Amino acid sequence: MSNTTQKKTLSKEQILSAVIVLVFYVAVFIAEQTIPSTSMLFTVLKKGATYALVAVSMNLLNGFTGIFSLGQAGFMLIGAYVYAIFTIPLAQRASVYQYYNGGIVQTTLPVFIAMILAGLVAAFFAFLIGLPVLRLKSDYLAVATLGFAEIIRAVFQWDKIGPLTNGSNMLRLFPTFNDFNIRNASGEVTIYLSTLVPLLISGVCIALIVLLINSTFGRALRAIKDDEIAAEAMGIRLSSHKQLAFCISSFFTGVGGAMLAMYQTTVQAKSFTTAMTYEILLIVVIGGIGSVTGSCISSFLFVACSEWWLRFLDQKHMIGNFEVPLLRNGFRLVVFSVIIMIVVLFFRQGIMGTRELPDLFRKRPTDRKKGRGIKA
Amino acid sequence: MSDPVLKINHLTMQFGGVVAVDNFSMHINSGEIVALIGPNGAGKTTAFNAVTGVYTPTSGTINLLGQNITGNRPDQITKLGIARTFQNIRLFSSMTVFENVLTAHHLRKTSNIFTATLRLNASEERKMREDTDALLRKVDLYDLRDEIATSLPYGKQRLLEIVRALATRPKLLLLDEPAAGMNPQETDELGAFIRRIRDEFDLTIFIIEHHMNLVMEISDRIYVIEFGKQIAEGTPSEIQNNEAVIAAYLGGDDL
């Protein structure tokens, strides 16, 4: 999705990439109007869009700055809660916060404002956590951020702050993706937008991240990833650059969390587990650490496999009188794990390596115009 | 006379019980090429790291042009005008030659993250790119502009590291064993190159080096340290005839 450049003129490859992205969006729009909205396709696209944004945010840290953070689930949780808390209609608060007298927050924000707020609060938490944690290196940082996510999950279920978070109960009845559909007076949907809008939100956010990565600032981040000591010797202040990258990544992870809330239609802290972070990490690794395009493609593939294409493995199948062995509830996860192991063992670079969409159209695959070609 | 470019006063660098640099004082005047030599483990690189802020000195002060820079962060010190290269090459491995040098131009940028992301710094960025190209032309690396830095031959990587340091526009350039691993011809070229950049970029140069031919040829003065302590100081010819230095290098119990 990198259709941006420092130079005024766009290269042929970049224009071609922009066209592909545009065609994708048009195709989704047409599909949405023609295919029944219950199709698994849309589930995959919606969740894929959400995961793509979070995966790209993670890639900004892991792939471009060299900060190995595993706090994604925590920042998504914060984003999801902030979004849900501030968008539940006033009339519904009494029923949602039934154990807490309707809760303490009695304002309802417009959906997009609430999404931005979700990102900002996540970024603020990232700032606080970043102060001590970013002094740590690699594995230690990963463990510390992982711990943070677990703590956040526990804290949000604490019933003392129930009036804010509804304790361990669900938050629900806030606007979801389906509310993006345009309805006529009698409530029938006239234009389906419940898949296109999330894809657009995600696309805009990812485009911003790409702009950032290819900017002067992004180059400083890559310098830090390549060699911290050399970067520092070139006058790049490590702490402020890392802190900013961490906050920005968390901002978009928070927005991703808000999108996940809309996708799920309910929010409950206990569902934001470490496994969720690992899913995102897997997406980043499978797509290629350091490739935004790779993260996008692999999140759709990942979601499609886990939600749709491999579902049949969980059901019993009969061929005549013969029952196909092994197919039973849970087998899907076994196959899934094997696929992941194969990818990690034999395709270390992931789907894209460090290439981006425009790189695919360059004549020579090793034409490193952007300096981020495939590693020898 | 004006302040020396670099003045180190009684620098001591201690790591636990190990005293890597012990009460070491020195100065470099403007335009000089001064070498720091000594046997392996003498504390030369530690002294460099203290000057560039990688380590905070246990005691002693470091002055750049009369300004006390002791305890500043490496990035601050670079901005004040000290650039360096590393003993083991530290180029940005995922970047091209061009990008490596471009990144060193960052310290003069005025853009912040928002202006950079929204491309409001386009004219500044263009200027940095033009300056980078001009510098690469000047040092004859322009032909290798789009190569990945770490795919260059070893000698060129060493050269690129110096050029990258030059791009920060330093007053004082610290070279940590720039000739390590170079063949005799490359070493000769390096000597000429160091002199040339001293003149063209109006530099003062502080160099750690083991190639004695190179050191004797280009240095105005030489400091010799052993076990963190200074054992000699003087012009190349004085050092060559200094008994303490000969003993330190060749070993000897007559001292």
Interface residues (C-beta under 8 A of the other chain):
Chain A: Q6 L208 L211 L212 S215 T216 F217 G218 R219 A220 R222 A223 K225 D226 D227 I229 A230 A231 E232 A233 M234 G235 I236 R237 L238 L244 I248 G290 T354 R368 K369 G371 R372 G373 K375 A376
Chain B: T52 V54 R73 P74 D75 T78 K79 A83 R84 F86 R90 L91 F92 S93 S94 M95 T96 F98 E99 L102 T103 A104 H106 L107 K109 S111 N112 I113 A116 T117 L118 R119 N121 A122 E124 E125 M128 R129 D146 I148 S151 R164 A165 T168
